[in-house]
Amino acid sequence: MKTFIKNIEDFTCAHCGAVVHGNGYTNHCPKCLWSRHVDNNPGDRLAECGGMMHPISAEPTSDGFIITHKCEKCGKTKKQHSAADDDASILITLTTNPEFIFGK
């Protein structure tokens, strides 16, 4: 059974260096959309991998986008909801150009 643990954490993006202010639901950088493989279930911080997860696609929904991330270390994919402050140009690029890697 999946559970969600709310963690309010600020972090520096390991991909682009942006300072990110978390709100308890923040799971990726809003500037480059990259994430880290740190959770087995949302917020638990129990994943041993720790690899960087690049956004490989985005699908529009009625209230934003669903972003698919892929871990560069172990290959795991995870789907995440977009946030209001996410870079819209990257989201749009990912809808038409899956596997686009911003900043590489």
Buried (B, 14 or more C-beta within 10 A) or exposed (E): EEEEEEBEEEBEBEBBEEEBEEEEBBBBBBBBBBBBBBBBEBBBEEBEBEBBBBBBBBBEEEEBBEBBBBBBEEEBEBEBBBBEEBBEEBBEBBBEEEEBEBEE
